[in-house]
């Protein structure tokens, strides 16, 4: 065959091969992009996100949401009238220095709290553990968390529904109640603060003087 007739045929073959290679690269790239996109949207299971988590709960029994999933709708705020009654009837509990065990004199307070909460099962609330200013930040976060959990567990044992407790967490020494460096003030900081739920609930609503007292 004439070699000049072979040139167009060879050029077409090379062009077709190049197109196929480009198409293959494009498909591979798209596949990789799709794989990457799929990987980034896969939820991370609680067991991977939180060490020691099991059955959707952390080691302390608090619910853990898988990372990357759609969050539930926010809880509605407790009605103002119920918030006022909550503040009048549900009291904080206090702790000894460097301790997270509930004191004997907390029993009557917790019993009163539990009776009111059981009579108002639609009222949801938070438990914020706190510590006095002494000690380092990390230790006080741990200690205040233990105080919040001890209070939660005691209320549940007294018949309060766990579904009423939005969260029980410690805030450490970041939001002191008062500013004096003496035991009368520190004893007010060593507490578990109970508060009716509102959408802006958090460290800035933990107690009197909490904003100005932040370190």
Beta strands, then each sheet from edge to edge (+ up, - down):
strand 1: 93-94
strand 2: 125-129
strand 3: 165-170
strand 4: 191-196
sheet 1: 1+ 4- 2+ 3+
end
